[in-house]
Amino acid sequence: MHAVPAPAANDGDPGTRWSSPVEDDAWWQVELERPVRLGRVELHWQDAHPSAYRVEISADGRNWRTAAEVRDGKGGRETIRMDERNVRHIRVQGEKRATRYGYSLWSVEAYAVAD
């Protein structure tokens, strides 16, 4: 088994970032091009990051479940491993800010498991 990049619906620009409102429960999500068996998600946080957050997944974008919980987020680059089938939507759901700012992501990479 090895990981391959999951097909994203829209390719991102590495010169931009996502920035949330100053709220603990802010979230970011993406819809993949097609359902995949998700093996890992790599997050590249700017200085503003959560100390606690969840990675949630969904097949339909309506019904979500938690695939991973992070309780000691350090910011920078974080790799979240999982083995989840039939994933079409991925959400990073903030729970607690590590700074007085919101959350800020430079990039999110999703990797599918190649059977």
N, CA, C and O atoms as CSV, one atom per row, in Angstrom:
chain,resi,resn,atom,element,x,y,z
A,1,MET,N,N,0.831,-1.166,0.000
A,1,MET,CA,C,0.000,0.000,0.000
A,1,MET,C,C,0.887,1.245,0.000
A,1,MET,O,O,1.860,1.306,0.751
A,2,HIS,N,N,0.568,2.217,-0.818
A,2,HIS,CA,C,1.263,3.501,-0.779
A,2,HIS,C,C,0.278,4.624,-1.068
A,2,HIS,O,O,-0.810,4.397,-1.596
A,3,ALA,N,N,0.684,5.847,-0.710
A,3,ALA,CA,C,-0.214,6.993,-0.846
A,3,ALA,C,C,0.023,7.711,-2.164
A,3,ALA,O,O,1.158,7.829,-2.627
A,4,VAL,N,N,-1.048,8.183,-2.755
A,4,VAL,CA,C,-0.982,8.990,-3.971
A,4,VAL,C,C,-1.821,10.242,-3.737
A,4,VAL,O,O,-2.801,10.184,-2.994
A,5,PRO,N,N,-1.463,11.377,-4.352
A,5,PRO,CA,C,-2.275,12.580,-4.146
A,5,PRO,C,C,-3.729,12.344,-4.549
A,5,PRO,O,O,-4.003,11.791,-5.614
A,6,ALA,N,N,-4.644,12.761,-3.704
A,6,ALA,CA,C,-6.070,12.667,-4.015
A,6,ALA,C,C,-6.426,13.797,-4.973
A,6,ALA,O,O,-5.923,14.909,-4.817
A,7,PRO,N,N,-7.275,13.542,-5.954
A,7,PRO,CA,C,-7.624,14.580,-6.927
A,7,PRO,C,C,-8.514,15.657,-6.318
A,7,PRO,O,O,-9.645,15.379,-5.919
A,8,ALA,N,N,-8.017,16.863,-6.246
A,8,ALA,CA,C,-8.799,17.977,-5.711
A,8,ALA,C,C,-9.649,18.592,-6.812
A,8,ALA,O,O,-9.281,18.575,-7.987
A,9,ALA,N,N,-10.780,19.128,-6.416
A,9,ALA,CA,C,-11.670,19.759,-7.389
A,9,ALA,C,C,-11.051,21.034,-7.957
A,9,ALA,O,O,-11.240,21.347,-9.132
A,10,ASN,N,N,-10.311,21.769,-7.126
A,10,ASN,CA,C,-9.664,23.006,-7.553
A,10,ASN,C,C,-8.239,23.024,-7.029
A,10,ASN,O,O,-8.026,22.880,-5.825
A,11,ASP,N,N,-7.256,23.200,-7.911
A,11,ASP,CA,C,-5.877,23.280,-7.467
A,11,ASP,C,C,-5.636,24.637,-6.818
A,11,ASP,O,O,-6.142,25.656,-7.286
A,12,GLY,N,N,-4.855,24.644,-5.730
A,12,GLY,CA,C,-4.593,25.866,-4.974
A,12,GLY,C,C,-3.381,26.619,-5.494
A,12,GLY,O,O,-2.568,26.078,-6.243
A,13,ASP,N,N,-3.277,27.857,-5.092
A,13,ASP,CA,C,-2.156,28.726,-5.420
A,13,ASP,C,C,-1.277,28.809,-4.176
A,13,ASP,O,O,-1.733,29.317,-3.152
A,14,PRO,N,N,-0.014,28.321,-4.226
A,14,PRO,CA,C,0.833,28.316,-3.037
A,14,PRO,C,C,1.198,29.710,-2.529
A,14,PRO,O,O,1.735,29.837,-1.428
A,15,GLY,N,N,0.921,30.744,-3.296
A,15,GLY,CA,C,1.199,32.104,-2.861
A,15,GLY,C,C,0.062,32.727,-2.064
A,15,GLY,O,O,0.151,33.881,-1.645
A,16,THR,N,N,-1.009,31.962,-1.854
A,16,THR,CA,C,-2.164,32.471,-1.109
A,16,THR,C,C,-2.396,31.605,0.121
A,16,THR,O,O,-1.796,30.539,0.261
A,17,ARG,N,N,-3.261,32.063,1.001
A,17,ARG,CA,C,-3.597,31.271,2.177
A,17,ARG,C,C,-5.054,31.501,2.541
A,17,ARG,O,O,-5.658,32.499,2.150
A,18,TRP,N,N,-5.609,30.558,3.300
A,18,TRP,CA,C,-6.943,30.701,3.841
A,18,TRP,C,C,-6.810,31.264,5.253
A,18,TRP,O,O,-5.965,30.819,6.030
A,19,SER,N,N,-7.642,32.235,5.576
A,19,SER,CA,C,-7.623,32.858,6.888
A,19,SER,C,C,-9.054,32.883,7.418
A,19,SER,O,O,-9.983,33.261,6.705
A,20,SER,N,N,-9.220,32.475,8.675
A,20,SER,CA,C,-10.557,32.392,9.265
A,20,SER,C,C,-10.891,33.655,10.039
A,20,SER,O,O,-10.016,34.476,10.310
A,21,PRO,N,N,-12.165,33.808,10.395
A,21,PRO,CA,C,-12.527,34.841,11.369
A,21,PRO,C,C,-11.877,34.486,12.717
A,21,PRO,O,O,-11.395,33.367,12.895
A,22,VAL,N,N,-11.864,35.410,13.641
A,22,VAL,CA,C,-11.278,35.168,14.969
A,22,VAL,C,C,-12.311,34.427,15.819
A,22,VAL,O,O,-12.952,35.008,16.694
A,23,GLU,N,N,-12.453,33.134,15.540
A,23,GLU,CA,C,-13.430,32.272,16.215
A,23,GLU,C,C,-12.828,30.894,16.407
A,23,GLU,O,O,-12.165,30.385,15.504
A,24,ASP,N,N,-13.042,30.277,17.560
A,24,ASP,CA,C,-12.517,28.938,17.813
A,24,ASP,C,C,-13.105,27.889,16.875
A,24,ASP,O,O,-12.401,26.961,16.476
A,25,ASP,N,N,-14.388,28.020,16.515
A,25,ASP,CA,C,-15.059,26.966,15.746
A,25,ASP,C,C,-15.038,27.183,14.230
A,25,ASP,O,O,-15.857,26.603,13.518
A,26,ALA,N,N,-14.129,27.997,13.735
A,26,ALA,CA,C,-14.026,28.221,12.286
A,26,ALA,C,C,-13.578,26.931,11.596
A,26,ALA,O,O,-12.911,26.095,12.207
A,27,TRP,N,N,-13.945,26.772,10.321
A,27,TRP,CA,C,-13.597,25.565,9.583
A,27,TRP,C,C,-13.277,25.867,8.136
A,27,TRP,O,O,-13.641,26.913,7.600
A,28,TRP,N,N,-12.581,24.916,7.513
A,28,TRP,CA,C,-12.218,24.964,6.093
A,28,TRP,C,C,-12.572,23.595,5.533
A,28,TRP,O,O,-12.379,22.581,6.204
A,29,GLN,N,N,-13.092,23.557,4.303
A,29,GLN,CA,C,-13.382,22.258,3.696
A,29,GLN,C,C,-13.155,22.281,2.204
A,29,GLN,O,O,-13.091,23.341,1.580
A,30,VAL,N,N,-13.034,21.077,1.635
A,30,VAL,CA,C,-12.813,20.917,0.200
A,30,VAL,C,C,-13.586,19.693,-0.283
A,30,VAL,O,O,-13.799,18.736,0.460
A,31,GLU,N,N,-13.995,19.752,-1.538
A,31,GLU,CA,C,-14.616,18.603,-2.191
A,31,GLU,C,C,-13.603,18.029,-3.169
A,31,GLU,O,O,-13.063,18.751,-4.006
A,32,LEU,N,N,-13.348,16.736,-3.062
A,32,LEU,CA,C,-12.436,16.069,-3.982
A,32,LEU,C,C,-13.151,15.769,-5.298
A,32,LEU,O,O,-14.380,15.746,-5.364
A,33,GLU,N,N,-12.376,15.546,-6.315
A,33,GLU,CA,C,-12.911,15.284,-7.656
A,33,GLU,C,C,-13.760,14.016,-7.694
A,33,GLU,O,O,-14.760,13.943,-8.408
A,34,ARG,N,N,-13.343,13.018,-6.911
A,34,ARG,CA,C,-14.065,11.746,-6.844
A,34,ARG,C,C,-13.795,11.109,-5.482
A,34,ARG,O,O,-12.834,11.494,-4.816
A,35,PRO,N,N,-14.610,10.150,-5.049
A,35,PRO,CA,C,-14.382,9.491,-3.763
A,35,PRO,C,C,-13.061,8.723,-3.756
A,35,PRO,O,O,-12.672,8.121,-4.757
A,36,VAL,N,N,-12.384,8.756,-2.611
A,36,VAL,CA,C,-11.104,8.078,-2.456
A,36,VAL,C,C,-11.046,7.363,-1.115
A,36,VAL,O,O,-11.874,7.597,-0.234
A,37,ARG,N,N,-10.062,6.494,-0.975
A,37,ARG,CA,C,-9.693,5.926,0.322
A,37,ARG,C,C,-8.589,6.836,0.861
A,37,ARG,O,O,-7.457,6.796,0.379
A,38,LEU,N,N,-8.916,7.642,1.846
A,38,LEU,CA,C,-8.014,8.680,2.339
A,38,LEU,C,C,-7.017,8.111,3.342
A,38,LEU,O,O,-7.404,7.492,4.333
A,39,GLY,N,N,-5.728,8.327,3.075
A,39,GLY,CA,C,-4.663,7.807,3.936
A,39,GLY,C,C,-4.037,8.843,4.845
A,39,GLY,O,O,-3.622,8.532,5.961
A,40,ARG,N,N,-3.968,10.088,4.361
A,40,ARG,CA,C,-3.419,11.139,5.219
A,40,ARG,C,C,-3.763,12.513,4.682
A,40,ARG,O,O,-4.050,12.692,3.498
A,41,VAL,N,N,-3.727,13.478,5.587
A,41,VAL,CA,C,-3.930,14.881,5.251
A,41,VAL,C,C,-2.739,15.637,5.826
A,41,VAL,O,O,-2.396,15.467,6.996
A,42,GLU,N,N,-2.107,16.473,5.003
A,42,GLU,CA,C,-0.991,17.289,5.454
A,42,GLU,C,C,-1.416,18.748,5.463
A,42,GLU,O,O,-1.863,19.287,4.451
A,43,LEU,N,N,-1.271,19.372,6.613
A,43,LEU,CA,C,-1.668,20.761,6.808
A,43,LEU,C,C,-0.417,21.614,6.991
A,43,LEU,O,O,0.494,21.239,7.728
A,44,HIS,N,N,-0.379,22.749,6.327
A,44,HIS,CA,C,0.727,23.696,6.487
A,44,HIS,C,C,0.140,24.988,7.032
A,44,HIS,O,O,-0.388,25.814,6.288
A,45,TRP,N,N,0.244,25.145,8.348
A,45,TRP,CA,C,-0.326,26.297,9.037
A,45,TRP,C,C,0.604,27.495,8.972
A,45,TRP,O,O,1.826,27.347,8.976
A,46,GLN,N,N,0.028,28.662,8.913
A,46,GLN,CA,C,0.757,29.898,9.116
A,46,GLN,C,C,0.903,30.034,10.636
A,46,GLN,O,O,0.526,29.106,11.351
A,47,ASP,N,N,1.423,31.125,11.154
A,47,ASP,CA,C,1.593,31.264,12.604
A,47,ASP,C,C,0.275,31.122,13.367
A,47,ASP,O,O,0.263,30.578,14.472
A,48,ALA,N,N,-0.821,31.596,12.801
A,48,ALA,CA,C,-2.134,31.476,13.439
A,48,ALA,C,C,-2.667,30.071,13.180
A,48,ALA,O,O,-2.993,29.729,12.044
A,49,HIS,N,N,-2.756,29.254,14.234
A,49,HIS,CA,C,-3.158,27.856,14.079
A,49,HIS,C,C,-3.969,27.421,15.295
A,49,HIS,O,O,-3.988,28.110,16.315
A,50,PRO,N,N,-4.636,26.277,15.183
A,50,PRO,CA,C,-5.391,25.776,16.329
A,50,PRO,C,C,-4.517,24.904,17.235
A,50,PRO,O,O,-3.589,24.242,16.769
A,51,SER,N,N,-4.822,24.914,18.509
A,51,SER,CA,C,-4.184,23.965,19.419
A,51,SER,C,C,-5.006,22.679,19.475
A,51,SER,O,O,-4.492,21.623,19.844
A,52,ALA,N,N,-6.285,22.774,19.106
A,52,ALA,CA,C,-7.157,21.597,19.052
A,52,ALA,C,C,-8.063,21.724,17.827
A,52,ALA,O,O,-8.654,22.776,17.581
A,53,TYR,N,N,-8.160,20.623,17.057
A,53,TYR,CA,C,-9.030,20.595,15.881
A,53,TYR,C,C,-9.321,19.160,15.489
A,53,TYR,O,O,-8.687,18.221,15.970
A,54,ARG,N,N,-10.293,19.011,14.605
A,54,ARG,CA,C,-10.676,17.706,14.071
A,54,ARG,C,C,-10.531,17.715,12.553
A,54,ARG,O,O,-10.685,18.755,11.913
A,55,VAL,N,N,-10.236,16.560,11.989
A,55,VAL,CA,C,-10.346,16.365,10.547
A,55,VAL,C,C,-11.593,15.512,10.356
A,55,VAL,O,O,-11.661,14.373,10.817
A,56,GLU,N,N,-12.572,16.081,9.672
A,56,GLU,CA,C,-13.836,15.397,9.438
A,56,GLU,C,C,-13.934,15.008,7.972
A,56,GLU,O,O,-13.346,15.653,7.104
A,57,ILE,N,N,-14.680,13.951,7.709
A,57,ILE,CA,C,-14.846,13.459,6.336
A,57,ILE,C,C,-16.313,13.198,6.055
A,57,ILE,O,O,-17.127,13.009,6.959
A,58,SER,N,N,-16.623,13.195,4.750
A,58,SER,CA,C,-18.001,12.951,4.333
A,58,SER,C,C,-18.005,12.375,2.919
A,58,SER,O,O,-17.145,12.693,2.098
A,59,ALA,N,N,-18.971,11.540,2.660
A,59,ALA,CA,C,-19.174,11.022,1.309
A,59,ALA,C,C,-20.058,11.961,0.498
A,59,ALA,O,O,-19.933,12.035,-0.724
A,60,ASP,N,N,-20.965,12.687,1.186
A,60,ASP,CA,C,-21.966,13.489,0.474
A,60,ASP,C,C,-21.942,14.985,0.792
A,60,ASP,O,O,-22.704,15.744,0.194
A,61,GLY,N,N,-21.089,15.425,1.715
A,61,GLY,CA,C,-21.029,16.836,2.074
A,61,GLY,C,C,-22.111,17.276,3.055
A,61,GLY,O,O,-22.197,18.456,3.394
A,62,ARG,N,N,-22.938,16.335,3.513
A,62,ARG,CA,C,-23.999,16.654,4.468
A,62,ARG,C,C,-23.815,15.909,5.787
A,62,ARG,O,O,-24.019,16.467,6.865
A,63,ASN,N,N,-23.432,14.657,5.682
A,63,ASN,CA,C,-23.241,13.820,6.864
A,63,ASN,C,C,-21.740,13.674,7.123
A,63,ASN,O,O,-21.015,13.080,6.324
A,64,TRP,N,N,-21.289,14.223,8.248
A,64,TRP,CA,C,-19.862,14.280,8.574
A,64,TRP,C,C,-19.548,13.373,9.748
A,64,TRP,O,O,-20.383,13.148,10.625
A,65,ARG,N,N,-18.311,12.851,9.748
A,65,ARG,CA,C,-17.831,12.121,10.919
A,65,ARG,C,C,-16.359,12.435,11.127
A,65,ARG,O,O,-15.649,12.790,10.186
A,66,THR,N,N,-15.918,12.304,12.338
A,66,THR,CA,C,-14.541,12.627,12.693
A,66,THR,C,C,-13.619,11.489,12.301
A,66,THR,O,O,-13.831,10.346,12.704
A,67,ALA,N,N,-12.591,11.799,11.513
A,67,ALA,CA,C,-11.583,10.811,11.123
A,67,ALA,C,C,-10.353,10.905,12.015
A,67,ALA,O,O,-9.650,9.913,12.211
A,68,ALA,N,N,-10.088,12.093,12.558
A,68,ALA,CA,C,-8.919,12.285,13.427
A,68,ALA,C,C,-9.146,13.499,14.318
A,68,ALA,O,O,-9.798,14.464,13.920
A,69,GLU,N,N,-8.603,13.436,15.522
A,69,GLU,CA,C,-8.659,14.551,16.460
A,69,GLU,C,C,-7.238,14.918,16.853
A,69,GLU,O,O,-6.420,14.045,17.140
A,70,VAL,N,N,-6.947,16.216,16.864
A,70,VAL,CA,C,-5.637,16.712,17.283
A,70,VAL,C,C,-5.871,17.566,18.526
A,70,VAL,O,O,-6.644,18.523,18.488
A,71,ARG,N,N,-5.214,17.225,19.607
A,71,ARG,CA,C,-5.381,17.934,20.878
A,71,ARG,C,C,-4.135,18.727,21.274
A,71,ARG,O,O,-4.145,19.438,22.278
A,72,ASP,N,N,-3.066,18.609,20.490
A,72,ASP,CA,C,-1.817,19.296,20.811
A,72,ASP,C,C,-1.199,19.921,19.562
A,72,ASP,O,O,-0.001,19.780,19.314
A,73,GLY,N,N,-2.032,20.617,18.775
A,73,GLY,CA,C,-1.572,21.230,17.535
A,73,GLY,C,C,-0.416,22.193,17.787
A,73,GLY,O,O,-0.482,23.046,18.672
A,74,LYS,N,N,0.641,22.042,16.997
A,74,LYS,CA,C,1.836,22.867,17.155
A,74,LYS,C,C,1.988,23.904,16.052
A,74,LYS,O,O,2.858,24.772,16.132
A,75,GLY,N,N,1.142,23.820,15.012
A,75,GLY,CA,C,1.293,24.720,13.871
A,75,GLY,C,C,2.363,24.194,12.930
A,75,GLY,O,O,2.806,23.053,13.059
A,76,GLY,N,N,2.776,25.025,11.986
A,76,GLY,CA,C,3.758,24.565,11.001
A,76,GLY,C,C,3.158,23.483,10.134
A,76,GLY,O,O,1.993,23.566,9.744
A,77,ARG,N,N,3.944,22.472,9.831
A,77,ARG,CA,C,3.454,21.339,9.030
A,77,ARG,C,C,3.028,20.205,9.945
A,77,ARG,O,O,3.798,19.742,10.787
A,78,GLU,N,N,1.786,19.765,9.766
A,78,GLU,CA,C,1.262,18.654,10.562
A,78,GLU,C,C,0.710,17.591,9.618
A,78,GLU,O,O,-0.010,17.901,8.670
A,79,THR,N,N,1.056,16.336,9.890
A,79,THR,CA,C,0.569,15.210,9.105
A,79,THR,C,C,-0.410,14.415,9.950
A,79,THR,O,O,-0.084,13.975,11.053
A,80,ILE,N,N,-1.613,14.236,9.420
A,80,ILE,CA,C,-2.674,13.503,10.106
A,80,ILE,C,C,-2.933,12.227,9.314
A,80,ILE,O,O,-3.365,12.283,8.162
A,81,ARG,N,N,-2.673,11.087,9.924
A,81,ARG,CA,C,-2.851,9.798,9.245
A,81,ARG,C,C,-4.201,9.181,9.592
A,81,ARG,O,O,-4.721,9.349,10.695
A,82,MET,N,N,-4.751,8.458,8.612
A,82,MET,CA,C,-6.040,7.788,8.782
A,82,MET,C,C,-6.170,6.737,7.682
A,82,MET,O,O,-5.315,6.649,6.800
A,83,ASP,N,N,-7.206,5.964,7.731
A,83,ASP,CA,C,-7.535,5.031,6.661
A,83,ASP,C,C,-9.054,5.029,6.550
A,83,ASP,O,O,-9.742,4.258,7.220
A,84,GLU,N,N,-9.560,5.904,5.696
A,84,GLU,CA,C,-11.001,6.125,5.571
A,84,GLU,C,C,-11.442,5.921,4.128
A,84,GLU,O,O,-10.858,6.490,3.205
A,85,ARG,N,N,-12.464,5.115,3.943
A,85,ARG,CA,C,-12.969,4.818,2.599
A,85,ARG,C,C,-14.105,5.761,2.193
A,85,ARG,O,O,-14.794,6.341,3.033
A,86,ASN,N,N,-14.272,5.889,0.879
A,86,ASN,CA,C,-15.386,6.634,0.288
A,86,ASN,C,C,-15.426,8.100,0.749
A,86,ASN,O,O,-16.487,8.614,1.104
A,87,VAL,N,N,-14.272,8.761,0.741
A,87,VAL,CA,C,-14.178,10.156,1.163
A,87,VAL,C,C,-14.250,11.059,-0.061
A,87,VAL,O,O,-13.441,10.934,-0.981
A,88,ARG,N,N,-15.203,11.952,-0.071
A,88,ARG,CA,C,-15.358,12.935,-1.149
A,88,ARG,C,C,-15.135,14.356,-0.628
A,88,ARG,O,O,-14.709,15.239,-1.372
A,89,HIS,N,N,-15.429,14.567,0.668
A,89,HIS,CA,C,-15.306,15.888,1.288
A,89,HIS,C,C,-14.415,15.785,2.523
A,89,HIS,O,O,-14.500,14.823,3.286
A,90,ILE,N,N,-13.558,16.790,2.708
A,90,ILE,CA,C,-12.672,16.858,3.871
A,90,ILE,C,C,-12.880,18.215,4.528
A,90,ILE,O,O,-12.931,19.243,3.853
A,91,ARG,N,N,-12.999,18.207,5.858
A,91,ARG,CA,C,-13.166,19.452,6.611
A,91,ARG,C,C,-12.154,19.483,7.757
A,91,ARG,O,O,-11.971,18.494,8.467
A,92,VAL,N,N,-11.505,20.627,7.922
A,92,VAL,CA,C,-10.666,20.882,9.083
A,92,VAL,C,C,-11.494,21.781,9.994
A,92,VAL,O,O,-11.735,22.947,9.682
A,93,GLN,N,N,-11.923,21.230,11.117
A,93,GLN,CA,C,-12.830,21.904,12.041
A,93,GLN,C,C,-12.064,22.356,13.280
A,93,GLN,O,O,-11.649,21.533,14.096
A,94,GLY,N,N,-11.878,23.672,13.416
A,94,GLY,CA,C,-11.188,24.205,14.578
A,94,GLY,C,C,-12.000,24.036,15.844
A,94,GLY,O,O,-13.230,24.069,15.811
A,95,GLU,N,N,-11.310,23.855,16.962
A,95,GLU,CA,C,-11.954,23.773,18.272
A,95,GLU,C,C,-11.397,24.819,19.238
A,95,GLU,O,O,-12.149,25.409,20.013
A,96,LYS,N,N,-10.071,25.052,19.194
A,96,LYS,CA,C,-9.461,26.019,20.104
A,96,LYS,C,C,-8.259,26.668,19.428
A,96,LYS,O,O,-7.373,25.983,18.916
A,97,ARG,N,N,-8.242,27.997,19.433
A,97,ARG,CA,C,-7.139,28.745,18.836
A,97,ARG,C,C,-5.900,28.695,19.732
A,97,ARG,O,O,-6.009,28.725,20.957
A,98,ALA,N,N,-4.732,28.618,19.112
A,98,ALA,CA,C,-3.471,28.644,19.846
A,98,ALA,C,C,-2.967,30.072,20.029
A,98,ALA,O,O,-2.096,30.323,20.862
A,99,THR,N,N,-3.512,31.005,19.253
A,99,THR,CA,C,-3.102,32.407,19.324
A,99,THR,C,C,-4.344,33.277,19.466
A,99,THR,O,O,-5.462,32.762,19.481
A,100,ARG,N,N,-4.161,34.577,19.569
A,100,ARG,CA,C,-5.319,35.477,19.675
A,100,ARG,C,C,-5.967,35.724,18.312
A,100,ARG,O,O,-7.012,36.370,18.225
A,101,TYR,N,N,-5.350,35.211,17.259
A,101,TYR,CA,C,-5.871,35.368,15.901
A,101,TYR,C,C,-6.752,34.182,15.536
A,101,TYR,O,O,-6.937,33.269,16.340
A,102,GLY,N,N,-7.288,34.197,14.337
A,102,GLY,CA,C,-8.058,33.053,13.842
A,102,GLY,C,C,-7.105,31.949,13.416
A,102,GLY,O,O,-6.044,31.773,14.016
A,103,TYR,N,N,-7.480,31.203,12.381
A,103,TYR,CA,C,-6.631,30.149,11.829
A,103,TYR,C,C,-6.179,30.577,10.448
A,103,TYR,O,O,-6.874,31.330,9.766
A,104,SER,N,N,-5.020,30.099,10.037
A,104,SER,CA,C,-4.493,30.462,8.735
A,104,SER,C,C,-3.739,29.277,8.140
A,104,SER,O,O,-2.768,28.792,8.720
A,105,LEU,N,N,-4.196,28.821,6.980
A,105,LEU,CA,C,-3.591,27.673,6.298
A,105,LEU,C,C,-2.929,28.102,4.998
A,105,LEU,O,O,-3.554,28.753,4.161
A,106,TRP,N,N,-1.659,27.736,4.830
A,106,TRP,CA,C,-0.983,27.951,3.546
A,106,TRP,C,C,-1.438,26.900,2.544
A,106,TRP,O,O,-1.708,27.201,1.382
A,107,SER,N,N,-1.519,25.643,3.023
A,107,SER,CA,C,-1.917,24.579,2.097
A,107,SER,C,C,-2.461,23.384,2.861
A,107,SER,O,O,-2.181,23.185,4.043
A,108,VAL,N,N,-3.258,22.591,2.133
A,108,VAL,CA,C,-3.768,21.311,2.621
A,108,VAL,C,C,-3.538,20.315,1.500
A,108,VAL,O,O,-3.917,20.557,0.354
A,109,GLU,N,N,-2.914,19.193,1.834
A,109,GLU,CA,C,-2.683,18.129,0.851
A,109,GLU,C,C,-3.379,16.867,1.350
A,109,GLU,O,O,-3.221,16.477,2.507
A,110,ALA,N,N,-4.143,16.238,0.475
A,110,ALA,CA,C,-4.829,15.002,0.812
A,110,ALA,C,C,-4.222,13.881,-0.025
A,110,ALA,O,O,-4.019,14.034,-1.229
A,111,TYR,N,N,-3.937,12.756,0.622
A,111,TYR,CA,C,-3.323,11.627,-0.069
A,111,TYR,C,C,-4.209,10.403,0.057
A,111,TYR,O,O,-4.596,9.998,1.153
A,112,ALA,N,N,-4.517,9.827,-1.088
A,112,ALA,CA,C,-5.323,8.600,-1.123
A,112,ALA,C,C,-4.420,7.392,-0.986
A,112,ALA,O,O,-3.245,7.438,-1.349
A,113,VAL,N,N,-4.977,6.307,-0.458
A,113,VAL,CA,C,-4.266,5.056,-0.348
A,113,VAL,C,C,-4.462,4.294,-1.654
A,113,VAL,O,O,-5.591,4.090,-2.101
A,114,ALA,N,N,-3.360,3.879,-2.257
A,114,ALA,CA,C,-3.447,3.068,-3.473
A,114,ALA,C,C,-3.531,1.605,-3.049
A,114,ALA,O,O,-2.614,1.078,-2.419
A,115,ASP,N,N,-4.632,0.960,-3.399
A,115,ASP,CA,C,-4.828,-0.453,-3.006
A,115,ASP,C,C,-3.918,-1.366,-3.783
A,115,ASP,O,O,-3.947,-2.581,-3.584
